[in-house]
Amino acid sequence: MQKEHGFKIEIIIVMNTLLKIVEWTLQKMKIIGAACLVGMMFLTCTDVIGRLMGHPIFGSVELVGFMATLSVAMALPYTHQVKGHIGVEILWQIFSKRMQALVDICTGLLSLGLFGIVTWRMAVYADTMQKSGEVSMNLELPEHVIVYVVAFCFIVFTLIIFQNIIQTIKKLNKT
């Protein structure tokens, strides 16, 4: 009995540490995503002004595309955590709290499975791109780096989904 209790405490400590690491990573991802948005704005404005003067920025479309991809991937986990996504509130309010929790758990499990598979396949795709030496068209930047970063963002997103499932189960057990 004593060993079992100690094991549960160790699991809780590990889980809390993991959640703190995920939270720290999430905060850094928000900053990077915001920096990408600002970078896109400055680069686009500078490119437009440069085009008016006959001197466009070479590769600006590629860089804006990379920054757009990164800003969305970086923002996705945080948006999910703060429930900033679109929901059908009118239908949702009809359900009891228990039913809302059960639906949350079911959609969370489906999302966990889907994004777990997407994360895995993105990592495999990035590895394939790296081995083939694929680069961007104009600037010849290694595209696999962006895909690896997006896969990492999806790992964090998957952990956030898992955390939400655990919180919903705890809430369901309290009712």
C-alpha positions in Angstrom: 0.0 0.0 0.0 2.8 2.4 0.9 4.7 1.7 -2.4 1.5 2.4 -4.4 1.0 5.7 -2.6 4.6 6.7 -3.2 4.2 5.8 -6.9 1.1 8.0 -7.2 2.9 10.9 -5.7 5.9 10.4 -8.1 3.5 10.4 -11.1 1.8 13.6 -9.8 5.2 15.3 -9.4 6.3 14.2 -13.0 3.0 15.4 -14.4 3.2 18.8 -12.7 6.7 19.2 -13.9 5.7 18.3 -17.4 2.8 20.7 -17.3 5.1 23.5 -16.1 7.5 22.9 -19.0 4.6 22.9 -21.4 3.3 26.1 -20.0 6.7 27.7 -20.2 7.1 26.5 -23.8 3.6 27.8 -24.6 4.5 31.3 -23.4 7.6 31.3 -25.5 5.6 30.1 -28.5 3.2 33.0 -28.1 6.1 35.5 -28.3 7.6 33.8 -31.3 4.2 33.7 -33.1 3.6 37.4 -32.3 7.1 38.2 -33.6 6.4 36.4 -36.8 3.2 38.4 -37.3 5.1 41.7 -36.7 7.8 40.5 -39.0 5.3 39.7 -41.7 3.8 43.2 -41.4 7.2 44.9 -41.6 8.4 42.8 -44.4 5.2 43.2 -46.5 5.2 47.0 -45.9 8.8 47.3 -46.8 8.4 45.1 -49.9 5.4 47.2 -51.1 7.3 50.4 -50.6 10.3 48.9 -52.3 8.2 47.8 -55.3 6.9 51.3 -55.7 10.5 52.5 -55.9 11.4 49.7 -58.3 13.4 47.7 -55.7 11.3 44.8 -54.3 12.7 42.5 -51.6 13.9 39.2 -53.2 12.3 36.2 -51.5 9.8 38.2 -49.5 6.9 36.0 -50.5 8.7 32.9 -49.2 9.6 34.6 -46.0 6.1 35.8 -45.4 4.8 32.3 -46.1 7.2 30.8 -43.6 6.3 33.4 -41.0 2.6 32.9 -41.6 3.0 29.1 -41.1 5.0 29.6 -37.9 2.6 32.2 -36.5 -0.4 29.9 -36.9 1.4 26.8 -35.6 2.7 28.8 -32.6 -0.7 30.2 -31.7 -2.7 27.0 -32.1 -1.9 25.5 -28.7 -2.5 28.7 -26.8 -5.7 29.4 -28.6 -6.9 25.9 -27.6 -5.8 26.4 -24.0 -7.8 29.6 -23.6 -10.7 28.2 -25.6 -10.3 30.9 -28.2 -11.7 28.7 -31.0 -15.2 29.0 -32.4 -17.9 27.0 -30.6 -21.6 26.4 -31.0 -22.7 28.0 -27.8 -26.5 28.0 -28.4 -26.5 24.2 -28.8 -24.0 23.7 -26.1 -26.1 25.5 -23.4 -28.9 23.0 -23.8 -26.7 20.2 -22.4 -26.3 19.5 -18.7 -22.8 20.1 -17.2 -22.2 16.4 -17.1 -23.2 16.0 -20.8 -20.9 18.9 -21.7 -18.0 17.2 -19.9 -18.7 13.9 -21.7 -18.8 15.6 -25.1 -15.6 17.5 -24.2 -13.9 14.2 -23.3 -15.0 12.5 -26.5 -14.0 15.4 -28.8 -10.7 15.7 -26.8 -9.9 12.1 -27.3 -10.7 12.3 -31.1 -8.6 15.5 -31.3 -5.8 13.8 -29.4 -5.8 10.9 -31.8 -6.0 13.1 -34.9 -3.2 15.5 -33.8 -1.1 12.7 -32.5 -1.1 11.1 -36.0 -0.7 14.5 -37.7 2.3 15.3 -35.5 3.9 11.9 -36.2 3.4 12.2 -40.0 4.7 15.8 -40.1 7.9 14.6 -38.3 8.2 11.8 -40.9 7.6 14.2 -43.7 10.2 16.7 -42.4 12.7 13.8 -42.1 12.0 12.8 -45.7 12.4 16.5 -46.8 15.7 16.7 -45.0 17.1 13.5 -46.5 16.1 14.6 -50.0 17.7 18.0 -49.5 14.5 19.9 -50.5 14.9 23.7 -50.3 12.6 26.7 -51.0 12.4 28.0 -54.5 14.0 31.4 -54.4 16.1 31.7 -51.3 16.9 28.0 -51.1 16.2 27.8 -47.4 15.8 24.3 -46.0 12.0 23.8 -45.7 12.3 20.8 -43.4 13.2 23.1 -40.6 9.8 24.8 -40.8 8.0 21.4 -40.9 10.0 20.2 -37.8 9.1 23.4 -35.9 5.4 22.9 -36.9 5.6 19.3 -35.7 7.0 20.5 -32.4 4.2 23.0 -32.1 1.7 20.2 -32.7 3.4 18.1 -30.0 2.7 21.0 -27.6 -0.8 21.2 -29.0 -1.3 17.5 -28.4 -0.1 17.8 -24.8 -2.5 20.8 -24.2 -5.4 18.6 -25.5 -4.3 15.8 -23.2 -4.2 18.3 -20.3 -7.7 19.5 -21.1 -9.0 15.9 -21.2 -7.5 15.2 -17.7 -9.0 18.4 -16.3 -12.4 17.6 -17.7 -12.2 14.1 -16.3 -11.3 15.6 -12.9 -14.2 18.0 -13.2 -16.6 15.2 -14.2 -15.5 13.1 -11.1 -16.3 16.1 -8.8 -19.9 16.3 -10.0 
